[in-house]
Amino acid sequence: MKCFKCILLIVVISGCMNHKPPEKTGLEGKPLPQFSMLLMDSITYFNTRDISNDKPTVIFLFSPHCPFCKAQTKDMIDHIASLKDMHFYMLSSFPFQEIKKYYMNYHLDKYPNITVAQDTTAFYENYIKSIGFPYLAVYGKNKILKHGVLGKVRIEKIREIAFD
């Protein structure tokens, strides 16, 4: 029984590692759709049409309760210097107060290339058909989807997708 538990633990842990290729969404090559998201000041809506084309964009779907989302966020913060030429839009459809708590806990207001917002209608999650969190959709400079990645991903892999 102990052996079975150990094998199961190894399988679960290795399944969480990002050794798999980026997810095929069927939306690769399509532009980022236009939709509005509620920013953390709780009154301002930002539309994706206003995202500039000057750097790659990553839409990071997250749950404020997901341990892998927390690990991905910490990894991004720890490597923020290597991500300065990209912009991350951390998006969640969870209740606003839970998102705000996550935002404050990680001091995400300190990073000009990270925007946290609530997708009040779960538009993007439904559009991309994400089946879990974290989910990172990597768009090139022209806001064309390159790949989606389900699960925690190494920073180097995000950069490789964005600048490939």
N, C-alpha and C positions, 0 to 999 in steps of 0.2 A: 504494500500500500504506500509506504514511504517513497519507494522508487517511482511509482506512478505519479505521486504528487510532485516530485522533483522534475520528472519529464514534462508534466503539464505546465509547471512554472517556467521551464526553459522555453517551451513552445509559445506560451503567452508573451514572455519577454521578447523573444526573437520576432514575434509577430508585430510588436510595437516598434521595432527598429525599422528604419526606412531603407531597406535593401531592395525594395521593389521599384519598378520604373514608375514615372508619373502616371496618374490615372488618365485614361482616355475618356473624355466627356462627350465627344461628338461635337463640341463647340469650339475646338481648336481652330484658330484662324478667323474666328468671329470677333467683332469689336465688343468691348465692355458695354453692356446695356445701360441705358440711362434710367436711373432711379434715385430717389431721395433717401437720405439717412439722417437721423436725428443726432446732432452732436452733443457732447457732454455738458454744454451749458443749458441743456433741456429746452431751448427755444429756437435754436438755429437749425434749419435743414440745409444739407449740402447735397447737391446733385452731382452725379458722376460725370455729367457732361462738362463740368468745370475742372475736372482733373486734367492737369497739363500733360502734354505729350513729350516733355523733356527728359523723363526718366522712367524706368520700368515701375510698374505698379503691382502690388500684391494685395489681393483681397484675402484677408485672414478671417475665416469664419470660426468663431469660438463660443464655448460655453464657459461662463464664469465659474463653474463647478468642476470642470474637466482637468484632471491632473496633467494630462498631456498638453493641453492648451497652456497651462501654467508653466510647464517646462519649456514649451516653445517660446512663450513670452520672455521668460528669463534668459533663454539662449539669445534671443534677439537683442535684449538689453545689454547682455554681456558682450555682444559683438556689434554694437551699434555703430562703431567707427567704420567697420567694413560694409555697413549697409547705408551709408550716407547718400549714395547715388541711387537709392531706390525709395519709393514711398509705400508705406504699409497702411492699409485701411482695415483696422480690426473691427469686425462687424458681428453683431449678435442680435438675435431676435428675442433674447431673454428679457425679463422685466428690467426697466430702466435703472432702478435702484441697485440691482445686482451687478449690472454692467458698470455703473458709476463706482461701486465699491471696488470692483476689480481694477478699474482705471486708477483710482486713488491708491490702492494697495501697491501697485507697481510704479506709481509716480509717472504715468505715461504722458502727462502734460509737459514733462521736461524734454521730450524728444520731438523735434520739429518734423521729422519724417514718419511719425506715427500718428494716425488719426483714429480715434476710437468713436464708434457710433452705434446707435441702435437701428436695426432694420425693422421698423415698426410693423411692416406687413409681411416680413419674411420673404420678400421678393427674391433676393439674390440666392438664398438657400434653396428655394424652389426652382429658380432658373437653372442653377448649376446642378441640381439634383444630388446634393451632398447627402451621403448616408451616415455621416459621423463628424466628429470634431477631433482635433483641429483639421480644417480643410483650407489649403492655401491655393488660390488661383493666381498664377503668375502671368502677368500681361507685359508685353514688350513696351518700348517707348511710344509706340503708336497706339497703345491701348487695345492691341490684338492679343487674344488669349493664346498663350504658348502651351501651358500644361496646368493641370490641377494635381494636387498631391494631398492624399488623405493620410492623416497621422503626423506625428512629429517628424520634422525633416531637418537635416543638417543645414546650417547656414551656407556652407559651400555649395550644396545642391541647389538651394534657392538662387544663388548668384549664377550658377552654371546654367540653369533654366532661363533666367532673366536675360543673360547676356550672350547666350548661344545663338 
